[in-house]
């Protein structure tokens, strides 16, 4: 039992006691850093910033849908200026984060890695490469805008509740998730470390949709309701595919050594997958035009035009006055 609480001490004594506690707590933290690790990075480059990635995502969304994702007022006179300003900011910020990720990968691979000195040879090399990569990805945005607009059209056509395309852009989480996935995938195919996964996890936390940036997704893709959807790294999805909430396109359990193999299913064109369905395995192909019912579990291929569903159980309807016996567990 403590003899005296901190608040019972005179003010000067409170400050001295608290300072001593902070010193002791600091030592405890430093000891945990030595014992456990997980510090970013005491003797090497900083990792990409999660806050920086969030800022990049926000700017990318406003480049893809100008005027929808920000409060800025747009008119024909200032559109060119605001677009150029935003592009310049994205290239600068994305180059910075890619530089950090490239330096980290060098360290991870046991190569010479970038020291903190901004004029080091390693930093300059990574910076040049990162600027080229950032420009390549930004050059793809006009093409990606066409794909995302197709996703908006698929959502508008596929959801009877949608009143307008503007509503879809502003409020449908599936559209936002696929929009950022399409950008993250461009970084992924260029073998940029860390950042594509960070982008997908930012959107995962925001929308509840977990799409690995390695997944290949075709045109006019629609995730209805969206929450709880999981799409794995080596998944291949065709065009005009619609899936509902809680769908998992995942892998069967495989050894770590097989991480580079095809582990996730292939979904061909014009497939609909209803809520809660689980489709697993790299050899599993869902044939074109198939419909997969809710809560179905699939680990082998189905031919084109299939309709897979669970057989309905018998239901018992009871009147409110019917006697229901008590059960003990």
C-alpha positions as a Python dict, from the first residue, in 0.01 Angstrom:
ca = {
    (1, 'X'): (0, 0, 0),
    (2, 'X'): (137, 338, -104),
    (3, 'X'): (210, 563, 190),
    (4, 'X'): (141, 887, 5),
    (5, 'X'): (-23, 950, -330),
    (6, 'X'): (141, 1184, -582),
    (7, 'X'): (-139, 1441, -544),
    (8, 'X'): (-86, 1454, -168),
    (9, 'X'): (271, 1586, -211),
    (10, 'X'): (363, 1955, -237),
    (11, 'X'): (375, 2086, -594),
    (12, 'X'): (756, 2096, -616),
    (13, 'X'): (780, 1743, -480),
    (14, 'X'): (517, 1627, -733),
    (15, 'X'): (728, 1758, -1020),
    (16, 'X'): (1047, 1595, -887),
    (17, 'X'): (870, 1263, -832),
    (18, 'X'): (708, 1267, -1176),
    (19, 'X'): (1038, 1353, -1345),
    (20, 'X'): (1202, 1059, -1168),
    (21, 'X'): (920, 830, -1282),
    (22, 'X'): (964, 951, -1641),
    (23, 'X'): (1338, 879, -1624),
    (24, 'X'): (1272, 529, -1494),
    (25, 'X'): (1000, 472, -1756),
    (26, 'X'): (1234, 594, -2031),
    (27, 'X'): (1497, 344, -1920),
    (28, 'X'): (1235, 69, -1926),
    (29, 'X'): (1136, 161, -2283),
    (30, 'X'): (1498, 166, -2398),
    (31, 'X'): (1552, -174, -2242),
    (32, 'X'): (1249, -309, -2427),
    (33, 'X'): (1387, -167, -2753),
    (34, 'X'): (1714, -353, -2690),
    (35, 'X'): (1540, -676, -2589),
    (36, 'X'): (1252, -684, -2838),
    (37, 'X'): (1352, -462, -3130),
    (38, 'X'): (1086, -305, -3353),
    (39, 'X'): (1246, 37, -3379),
    (40, 'X'): (1241, 228, -3709),
    (41, 'X'): (1548, 248, -3777),
    (42, 'X'): (1814, 347, -3528),
    (43, 'X'): (2107, 273, -3759),
    (44, 'X'): (1949, 294, -4102),
    (45, 'X'): (1686, 459, -4321),
    (46, 'X'): (1337, 541, -4203),
    (47, 'X'): (1054, 324, -4331),
    (48, 'X'): (776, 479, -4541),
    (49, 'X'): (534, 691, -4342),
    (50, 'X'): (179, 564, -4297),
    (51, 'X'): (58, 924, -4266),
    (52, 'X'): (247, 1007, -4585),
    (53, 'X'): (76, 718, -4767),
    (54, 'X'): (-264, 841, -4646),
    (55, 'X'): (-188, 1186, -4789),
    (56, 'X'): (-85, 1032, -5122),
    (57, 'X'): (-407, 829, -5135),
    (58, 'X'): (-614, 1141, -5071),
    (59, 'X'): (-442, 1326, -5355),
    (60, 'X'): (-473, 1027, -5589),
    (61, 'X'): (-847, 1007, -5521),
    (62, 'X'): (-890, 1375, -5602),
    (63, 'X'): (-688, 1333, -5924),
    (64, 'X'): (-906, 1041, -6031),
    (65, 'X'): (-1232, 1214, -5931),
    (66, 'X'): (-1160, 1590, -5923),
    (67, 'X'): (-1390, 1783, -5696),
    (68, 'X'): (-1543, 1474, -5535),
    (69, 'X'): (-1291, 1395, -5262),
    (70, 'X'): (-1188, 1745, -5155),
    (71, 'X'): (-1355, 2076, -5076),
    (72, 'X'): (-1171, 2266, -5352),
    (73, 'X'): (-1381, 2473, -5590),
    (74, 'X'): (-1304, 2388, -5953),
    (75, 'X'): (-1369, 2585, -6268),
    (76, 'X'): (-1225, 2569, -6621),
    (77, 'X'): (-984, 2852, -6543),
    (78, 'X'): (-816, 2691, -6241),
    (79, 'X'): (-848, 2320, -6328),
    (80, 'X'): (-515, 2305, -6510),
    (81, 'X'): (-336, 2484, -6227),
    (82, 'X'): (-485, 2272, -5947),
    (83, 'X'): (-419, 1949, -6140),
    (84, 'X'): (-55, 2041, -6203),
    (85, 'X'): (-10, 2143, -5840),
    (86, 'X'): (-156, 1813, -5718),
    (87, 'X'): (50, 1606, -5960),
    (88, 'X'): (365, 1783, -5846),
    (89, 'X'): (278, 1713, -5481),
    (90, 'X'): (200, 1345, -5545),
    (91, 'X'): (522, 1291, -5742),
    (92, 'X'): (725, 1460, -5469),
    (93, 'X'): (560, 1272, -5182),
    (94, 'X'): (547, 937, -5361),
    (95, 'X'): (914, 967, -5462),
    (96, 'X'): (1006, 1031, -5098),
    (97, 'X'): (818, 723, -4976),
    (98, 'X'): (953, 502, -5256),
    (99, 'X'): (1307, 616, -5174),
    (100, 'X'): (1256, 501, -4816),
    (101, 'X'): (1113, 168, -4931),
    (102, 'X'): (1400, 102, -5173),
    (103, 'X'): (1658, 182, -4906),
    (104, 'X'): (1481, -54, -4667),
    (105, 'X'): (1485, -337, -4921),
    (106, 'X'): (1859, -294, -4970),
    (107, 'X'): (1909, -332, -4600),
    (108, 'X'): (1676, -634, -4593),
    (109, 'X'): (1874, -801, -4873),
    (110, 'X'): (2207, -740, -4701),
    (111, 'X'): (2320, -486, -4960),
    (112, 'X'): (2461, -140, -4904),
    (113, 'X'): (2170, 60, -4771),
    (114, 'X'): (2103, 430, -4748),
    (115, 'X'): (2247, 608, -4447),
    (116, 'X'): (2075, 911, -4302),
    (117, 'X'): (2304, 1152, -4487),
    (118, 'X'): (2089, 1291, -4769),
    (119, 'X'): (2389, 1328, -5005),
    (120, 'X'): (2506, 968, -4977),
    (121, 'X'): (2559, 770, -5296),
    (122, 'X'): (2296, 514, -5193),
    (123, 'X'): (2031, 778, -5125),
    (124, 'X'): (2093, 950, -5458),
    (125, 'X'): (2067, 620, -5644),
    (126, 'X'): (1741, 528, -5470),
    (127, 'X'): (1604, 879, -5522),
    (128, 'X'): (1665, 868, -5897),
    (129, 'X'): (1499, 528, -5923),
    (130, 'X'): (1205, 639, -5708),
    (131, 'X'): (1141, 949, -5920),
    (132, 'X'): (1130, 733, -6232),
    (133, 'X'): (893, 484, -6067),
    (134, 'X'): (664, 758, -5936),
    (135, 'X'): (644, 916, -6281),
    (136, 'X'): (567, 580, -6443),
    (137, 'X'): (278, 518, -6205),
    (138, 'X'): (136, 869, -6243),
    (139, 'X'): (153, 829, -6621),
    (140, 'X'): (-89, 535, -6585),
    (141, 'X'): (-353, 739, -6399),
    (142, 'X'): (-543, 862, -6711),
    (143, 'X'): (-581, 498, -6823),
    (144, 'X'): (-677, 386, -6473),
    (145, 'X'): (-943, 658, -6461),
    (146, 'X'): (-1116, 481, -6748),
    (147, 'X'): (-1109, 150, -6560),
    (148, 'X'): (-1241, 310, -6240),
    (149, 'X'): (-1518, 484, -6432),
    (150, 'X'): (-1614, 139, -6562),
    (151, 'X'): (-1625, 15, -6202),
    (152, 'X'): (-1858, 305, -6119),
    (153, 'X'): (-2083, 210, -6411),
    (154, 'X'): (-2088, -153, -6293),
    (155, 'X'): (-2192, -44, -5943),
    (156, 'X'): (-2460, 191, -6075),
    (157, 'X'): (-2602, -77, -6305),
    (158, 'X'): (-2567, -360, -6055),
    (159, 'X'): (-2725, -200, -5748),
    (160, 'X'): (-3096, -113, -5775),
    (161, 'X'): (-3057, 113, -5472),
    (162, 'X'): (-2813, 348, -5645),
    (163, 'X'): (-2973, 677, -5752),
    (164, 'X'): (-2680, 832, -5941),
    (165, 'X'): (-2320, 779, -6039),
    (166, 'X'): (-2227, 1065, -5809),
    (167, 'X'): (-2376, 872, -5518),
    (168, 'X'): (-2166, 571, -5617),
    (169, 'X'): (-1843, 774, -5628),
    (170, 'X'): (-1909, 950, -5298),
    (171, 'X'): (-2044, 667, -5086),
    (172, 'X'): (-1965, 317, -5217),
    (173, 'X'): (-1669, 161, -5031),
    (174, 'X'): (-1618, -102, -5300),
    (175, 'X'): (-1550, 168, -5558),
    (176, 'X'): (-1292, 337, -5336),
    (177, 'X'): (-1122, 6, -5260),
    (178, 'X'): (-1088, -98, -5623),
    (179, 'X'): (-978, 254, -5722),
    (180, 'X'): (-679, 250, -5485),
    (181, 'X'): (-612, -115, -5563),
    (182, 'X'): (-564, -30, -5929),
    (183, 'X'): (-296, 226, -5837),
    (184, 'X'): (-132, -2, -5577),
    (185, 'X'): (-118, -280, -5837),
    (186, 'X'): (88, -55, -6067),
    (187, 'X'): (340, -12, -5785),
    (188, 'X'): (329, -386, -5715),
    (189, 'X'): (411, -492, -6073),
    (190, 'X'): (706, -251, -6063),
    (191, 'X'): (831, -434, -5754),
    (192, 'X'): (810, -134, -5522),
    (193, 'X'): (851, -270, -5166),
    (194, 'X'): (614, -199, -4875),
    (195, 'X'): (410, 86, -5024),
    (196, 'X'): (152, -120, -5221),
    (197, 'X'): (75, -324, -4909),
    (198, 'X'): (55, -9, -4699),
    (199, 'X'): (-193, 144, -4945),
    (200, 'X'): (-409, -166, -4942),
    (201, 'X'): (-408, -175, -4561),
    (202, 'X'): (-506, 192, -4532),
    (203, 'X'): (-810, 119, -4751),
    (204, 'X'): (-872, -212, -4570),
    (205, 'X'): (-897, -24, -4241),
    (206, 'X'): (-1127, 235, -4395),
    (207, 'X'): (-1363, 9, -4591),
    (208, 'X'): (-1327, -343, -4447),
    (209, 'X'): (-1217, -468, -4790),
    (210, 'X'): (-883, -652, -4804),
    (211, 'X'): (-746, -668, -5160),
    (212, 'X'): (-383, -771, -5196),
    (213, 'X'): (-209, -536, -5444),
    (214, 'X'): (-84, -835, -5641),
    (215, 'X'): (-436, -945, -5741),
    (216, 'X'): (-518, -902, -6111),
    (217, 'X'): (-866, -756, -6165),
    (218, 'X'): (-1042, -694, -6497),
    (219, 'X'): (-1287, -430, -6611),
    (220, 'X'): (-1619, -329, -6452),
    (221, 'X'): (-1562, -495, -6114),
    (222, 'X'): (-1828, -441, -5847),
    (223, 'X'): (-1815, -529, -5477),
    (224, 'X'): (-2166, -483, -5336),
    (225, 'X'): (-2197, -388, -4966),
    (226, 'X'): (-1831, -488, -4948),
    (227, 'X'): (-1751, -543, -4579),
    (228, 'X'): (-1538, -847, -4505),
    (229, 'X'): (-1424, -918, -4863),
    (230, 'X'): (-1078, -1079, -4894),
    (231, 'X'): (-895, -1114, -5226),
    (232, 'X'): (-556, -1283, -5221),
    (233, 'X'): (-227, -1199, -5388),
    (234, 'X'): (-234, -1438, -5684),
    (235, 'X'): (-607, -1413, -5749),
    (236, 'X'): (-708, -1345, -6111),
    (237, 'X'): (-1049, -1187, -6170),
    (238, 'X'): (-1195, -1135, -6516),
    (239, 'X'): (-1427, -862, -6643),
    (240, 'X'): (-1789, -795, -6542),
    (241, 'X'): (-1752, -978, -6208),
    (242, 'X'): (-1978, -897, -5913),
    (243, 'X'): (-1920, -1013, -5556),
    (244, 'X'): (-2102, -948, -5231),
    (245, 'X'): (-1997, -892, -4872),
    (246, 'X'): (-1802, -1156, -4683),
    (247, 'X'): (-1660, -1328, -4992),
    (248, 'X'): (-1314, -1483, -4955),
    (249, 'X'): (-1097, -1558, -5257),
    (250, 'X'): (-816, -1720, -5065),
    (251, 'X'): (-547, -1986, -5052),
    (252, 'X'): (-541, -2336, -4919),
    (253, 'X'): (-277, -2382, -4650),
    (254, 'X'): (64, -2395, -4814),
    (255, 'X'): (423, -2396, -4691),
    (256, 'X'): (609, -2064, -4673),
    (257, 'X'): (844, -2186, -4945),
    (258, 'X'): (552, -2189, -5191),
    (259, 'X'): (469, -1823, -5136),
    (260, 'X'): (567, -1742, -5496),
    (261, 'X'): (329, -1994, -5654),
    (262, 'X'): (-30, -1947, -5771),
    (263, 'X'): (-222, -1995, -5446),
    (264, 'X'): (-551, -1813, -5506),
    (265, 'X'): (-841, -1886, -5741),
    (266, 'X'): (-916, -1762, -6091),
    (267, 'X'): (-1258, -1604, -6150),
    (268, 'X'): (-1351, -1582, -6516),
    (269, 'X'): (-1571, -1318, -6683),
    (270, 'X'): (-1936, -1252, -6594),
    (271, 'X'): (-1932, -1437, -6260),
    (272, 'X'): (-2150, -1343, -5962),
    (273, 'X'): (-2047, -1456, -5612),
    (274, 'X'): (-2298, -1409, -5332),
    (275, 'X'): (-2240, -1320, -4967),
    (276, 'X'): (-2023, -1539, -4749),
    (277, 'X'): (-1891, -1764, -5024),
    (278, 'X'): (-1538, -1901, -4978),
    (279, 'X'): (-1334, -2003, -5283),
    (280, 'X'): (-985, -2138, -5220),
    (281, 'X'): (-683, -2267, -5407),
    (282, 'X'): (-457, -2170, -5695),
    (283, 'X'): (-591, -2446, -5921),
    (284, 'X'): (-954, -2350, -5860),
    (285, 'X'): (-1120, -2186, -6162),
    (286, 'X'): (-1475, -2050, -6157),
    (287, 'X'): (-1592, -2078, -6516),
    (288, 'X'): (-1730, -1791, -6717),
    (289, 'X'): (-2089, -1690, -6646),
    (290, 'X'): (-2118, -1894, -6325),
    (291, 'X'): (-2323, -1799, -6021),
    (292, 'X'): (-2191, -1895, -5677),
    (293, 'X'): (-2452, -1893, -5401),
    (294, 'X'): (-2413, -1757, -5050),
    (295, 'X'): (-2203, -1942, -4791),
    (296, 'X'): (-2076, -2196, -5045),
    (297, 'X'): (-1731, -2351, -4983),
    (298, 'X'): (-1538, -2432, -5303),
    (299, 'X'): (-1189, -2583, -5338),
    (300, 'X'): (-1212, -2724, -5692),
    (301, 'X'): (-1296, -2584, -6034),
    (302, 'X'): (-1647, -2549, -6171),
    (303, 'X'): (-1727, -2530, -6545),
    (304, 'X'): (-1864, -2228, -6728),
    (305, 'X'): (-2227, -2150, -6664),
    (306, 'X'): (-2243, -2335, -6331),
    (307, 'X'): (-2488, -2251, -6053),
    (308, 'X'): (-2349, -2359, -5716),
    (309, 'X'): (-2559, -2328, -5404),
    (310, 'X'): (-2634, -2496, -5074),
    (311, 'X'): (-2950, -2703, -5057),
    (312, 'X'): (-3198, -2524, -4835),
    (313, 'X'): (-3279, -2688, -4502),
    (314, 'X'): (-3634, -2744, -4383),
    (315, 'X'): (-3757, -2454, -4177),
    (316, 'X'): (-4007, -2479, -3893),
    (317, 'X'): (-4239, -2185, -3832),
    (318, 'X'): (-4391, -2167, -3486),
    (319, 'X'): (-4675, -1953, -3362),
    (320, 'X'): (-4601, -1722, -3073),
    (321, 'X'): (-4819, -1928, -2839),
    (322, 'X'): (-4646, -2259, -2920),
    (323, 'X'): (-4463, -2412, -2626),
    (324, 'X'): (-4081, -2420, -2656),
    (325, 'X'): (-3919, -2645, -2391),
    (326, 'X'): (-3625, -2523, -2186),
    (327, 'X'): (-3289, -2677, -2267),
    (328, 'X'): (-3001, -2714, -2026),
    (329, 'X'): (-2638, -2697, -2137),
}
